[in-house]
Amino acid sequence: MIIAVDGPTASGKGTVAKNLAEHYGLKRLDTGSLYRAVGLAVIDARGDPSDAGAAVAAAEALDLGAIDEDRIRSSAAGLAASKVAVIPEVRAVLRRAQQVFANDPQGAVLDGRDIGTVICPNADVKLFVTASLEARTQRRLAELRARGEQISFEELQAQIAERDQRDMSRKDSPLYQAADAHLLDTTALSIEGAAAAAYAIVDAVMARRS
């Protein structure tokens, strides 16, 4: 079984995907972490994330097993990720890695922004997880402050809105809800509530298929 989970920044898609993987005993890939890692690698090399050459080189050198999960969660890495993600050659390199992961016979859960539309268009179940911009900003702000980063609500909200626009308007693999994806709005849901809603969607889809 392949489950595709898409959605914008801080919508809760990563948490939903993690819970789905644990619940159904599937491996999981946070595809957004790949773009964050590439963006961070370019920054570390004192390059410009918008530079296609530098970004592609970083993508080709990326070791999925050596991604620093702590460092890639910074606001700078997130902004850099949205810049490298609009480069078609970068997406092509990372797309191959994601599809290899998804094609494991044991099944998988992948979350990102183009899983149900590009990476796994034939996924067994597709979810599009979203939440209001205010709720997403509050969630991301709490995460960053817990890491010791200082940023205002207004500045972070502007960054998230900017990334939303960039993700939705890019020519290659833009963010949008696949026609056959189930919408899950987590604005007013707890982590447990969002997970329960996701399980219900998956169970219903698989029951109809069987």
Secondary structure by P-SEA (a helix, b strand, c coil): cbbbbbbccccaaaaaaaaaaaaabbbbbaaaaaaaaaaaaaaaaccccccaaaaaaaaaacccccccccccccaaaaaaaaaaaacaaaaaaaaaaaaaaaacccccccccccccccccccccbbbbbbbcaaaaaaaaaaaaaaacccccaaaaaaaaaaaaaaaaccccccccccccbbbbbcccccaaaaaaaaaaaaaaaaaaac
